[in-house]
Every structure is written in C-alpha cells, then in structure tokens.
C-alpha cells in the first residue's frame, strides 16, 4: 500500500520561481506526446434503476476510459473509476464543474463549496451544469464518510444527474516515491503536488464527454450569484476568437475554463509532467504550447477562496481574491462586433481592447481632433437596453474624453472608409469622461447595428477608452 496522502497543496501557484530550465523539455516532449496521444476514450456505463444512482459500493467500477500511460509509452491502460454517488446523464450539459478533494488535517470546506455552486445558480442554470467531485484520498473510510454526507445533503441533485462523486483507484496512480526534487522543495511537498497533478488528470479524463465546457474549481471556494450566466456572456463575447483557457479568478486552480475537447490533451499533459512542477505552472505551459500567449482573465472574479487552512500540512492560508464580487449579474453582454477608429493608436492598445472585459486591457490613442470617431458595428442588429462607457484610468486620469457624444445607428453599409451606418441618433454627451444611458430600447424605435463615439472638440491629452459595456435583450434579427 502506498503512502497515504492526507492533503494536497492547492495554492502553490502563487510562488514565483523560474521554470525556464524545463521549458525546452516541455516543448520537445509535447511534440512527442501529440504523436502518441490517443483520443479514443471509451465509456462503459451500465444502466441501473433509479435507486442505484445515489450511492454505490466502494468497489463499484463502472466507468472506463482508455488512457495511455505517459510515463511509459509501451501501451495503454484502462482507468476504471469507482462511482461513489450518481451516474452521468446521456445528454451533454453546457458546463461541467470539476472538484478534486482530499482529507485535510484541519478544516473541511467541500460541502460548503458544493452548496455554494447550487445555491448561487438559478433553476434554469442548474439544468445546464453537472458537478463532478473526485474524492482523491486513498483513505477509503474518509471517502465513505464524505459520500454519506454528500448524499444526505444533496440527494435531489444526485438523482437529477447534477452531481457525481467518483474515485480513481490507488492502483492506477504512478509511483509517488523517489520523485524529482525540483526547486529544492521538501520531499513531502513534492509528493503532494505530484499526486495533485494526477488527481486532476484523472478528473479531467472522466469529464471529457459530459459537457461542452469545463470549469476547474478547488474544494474551498465560494461562487458569485448566477456565475453561469456571467460565464455564458463572456463565452459569447469571445465568439470567433481563439482561446485555450479563460480565467475567472486570479488564485490557484480556481475558475479556469476550458473547451471540453481540450481535456484529453490536458489530462495527458498533467500525467506526463506530474512530478516536474505544480499544476498551476504546468497550466501556463499548456496554454502557451497551444498558442494562447497571454493570460485572458476577466473582472470581476466569479469565485472566491474561502478556506482558512491549507490542504498541505493544515497551514494557515488567508489568500483572498480582491477582484471577487458576490453578485455577477451586472456583467455586460457585449455582443460580437467589429471595432474601428480613425484615432491614432498607441502601440498595441487597439480598438478591440476597449470592448473587452479582460483585466488591464483598454484602448489608448493619441490626442483626438474634432470629428474623430470610435465605432462599434455589431455582427447583427441587436436590441440594446443599456450603454456605459468609461474613459481614463486611475493612474491616467487626464486621458479622458473631454468633449464627446454617444450616437447609435440602425443600418450599416459599405463605404470607402469601411462599414458605417447611414444615419445616427445622439443619445447624450460625455460628462467627466463617462456616459451611461439606460432604457435605450425604449428611447429609440429600432434595433441597433452601430454605436459611435464622436469627438466634438479637439484635446491635447491622449485618450484612453477603458470600457465599452453593453447590455442587451433578445436580438430582433438573427
């Protein structure tokens, strides 16, 4: 029997150490692992009576994936998961939320985390999510106690197919002895973080075919209200753009969103490099190797770390995300659009960055002149209920729009200067660098295709457009 791991350090990502010595190794190995990776996952689920969906014996092994052993490319192995509670539904959901949990020396926040996920979701949102809990501790008595608590508190969610509890048996784990001592970490820390990588790999592997998107949380997290609606708004706003990982928290492995189609490759990646470094650092390399160079993180954060004691040795851990907001329902919709301006752009602070909710992105241009414009053209006509535009930043408070007007147009046409609307209606003037207009759809008699900011007087100061935020009702034109 391998050494019993009592905890996993889930906030290792904040340590700042150089990972350059292994980057070359990672790149070379990724090319190698892409050749050998087998995406042929096999689901072997047996139908059972409804009464069997709540809890299952600890030796109930009914869900298998074909997963290549990346530490030895001699063949493939079957990871046969133990169903501890619930069974997956045949229909794919919109989002899977994955949690891996182990026994802690002090504190236990798993039940609170599950409760927050369900309590902060509306009835309609609950229809679109499935929560998968991987009880990754080798102490089967602890796992059984957790299953009993979970089924007692969340039986209706299990029966509805919204909550699954699984375990990957210990015999499928690679060796956790004699691991590399990278970064001079203590031996027990290396074991904890290496096992954590495998815990996550098996969890990702299980969740591959359950939904279209996958969100990773930790087991000591509080969620903002209607977080799924906020996620869907952000995903819709990224339509037509390439991304690997979107981040909705700046802490740990919390609030990281993936396409489910990328989960097999990520699971293999974590297994391949399980002993090299903490999972948070591996994720940075994974994202970069799949050609997403920059972090794409959104504000406000939708998830907050609430644990007081770390899963590693029970040490105190008071980290909080100061960008977290309890109520996320006010996140703008920002429907897909093209952006244009004739204002001279500074470096790479282009027009599209004013339309983004990504942290620290904004448009920055050289001093504008009378008649200059900043134009947003929707991909299709849209019913807009609210518009809010903010210029300048806290550290550059003079780079605001001193004199400008907000206009909306109905129908766009191609011109020598590009797409433009044929006519505009003025909704208001900027005051102190900002403007907000509510009930737009009641004030105008048409669906909007163009939103235009017009400079009404030249200024000496440069111009920062920090955010263009739009809220919509249903689009009238498809």
Secondary structure, DSSP 8 states (H G I E B T S, - for coil): -----------GGG-----HHHHHHHHHHHHHHHHH-------------GGGGS---TT-EEEEEEEE-TT-TT-EEEEEEEEEE----SS-EEEEEEEEE---SS---HHHHHHHHHHTS-HHHHTTEEEEEEE--S-HHHHHHHHHHHHHHHHHHHHTTSEEEEEE-GGGS---SS---GGG--HHHHHHHHHHHHHHHHHHHHHTTTEEEEEE--SSEEE-BTHHHHHHHHHHHTTTS--S-EES-SSTT-SEEEEGGGHHHHHHHHHHTTTTS-HHHHHHHHHHHTT--S--BBSSBSEEE--SB-TTTT-B-----TTB-SB-TT-----SEEEEE-S-B-TT--GGGGG--BTT--EEES---TT-EEEEEEEEEE-EEEEEEEES-SS-TT-S-SSEEEEEES-EEEETTEEEES-EEEEEE-BTTEEEEE-HHHHSSS-EEEEEEEE-S--SS-EEEEEEEEEE---S--
